[in-house]
């Protein structure tokens, strides 16, 4: 199971730009819907979202490498 999570973290690091761009497109449409109904919602920048997904992937990979190392 640890190797699957390590692989997931590494895949997230490799594809963080594509994932972040996809999520941001979905978020932009949701923000537009909410704004049309009078609710103000923040919209994060593209680089901020990319950094979040990159750091999430790195943290998952590092934690899983640490868990694998500690179990050896």
N, C-alpha and C positions, 0 to 999 in steps of 0.2 A: 504493500500500500504506500509505503514511503517513497518508492521509486516512481509511482504514478503521480504523486503530488510534486515530486521534484521535477518530473517531466512537464507537468502542468505549469509550474512556476517558470521553467525555462522557455516553454512555448509562449507564455505571457510576456516574457522579456523580449523574445524575438519578434512577436507580432503586436507589440503594444501600440504602435502607430495605427495599424489597420483597425484594431479593436476600438481604440479611442475615437477614431474618426467615425466609425459606425455608430457608436454610442452617442457621440455628439450630434450626429444628424438626427437620431431619434429624439434626443433631448430638445433640439431646436424646434422640432414640430410640436412637442408637448408644451414648451414654453410659449410658442405662438398661440396655441389653443387657450392656455390659461390667461395670457395677456389679453386676448380678445374678449374674455369674460371678466376683465377687470382685476385680475390677481397678478401682482408683480412678483416675478420669480427671477432669481439671478441666473445668468448664463455665464459659465466659466469659459476661459479662453482655451483654444485648441492645445496650446503648449502645457497648460495646467493639467488638463485631462490626460495628456500623454505622459506627463511626469508621474501622475498618480498611478496609472496602470503599470508603468515601468517599475516604480518603487514597490508596488504590490507584488509584481512578479519576482523581483529580486528578494524581497523579504520572505516570500513563500519558499523560494529555492534555497536561501541560506538557512532557514529554519529546518527544512527537511534534510539538508546536508548535515546539519548539526545533530539532528535526531538519528540519522544513519550512523554517524561517527560515534555517537554515545552508545549505541546498541552494539557496536563491534567489540 
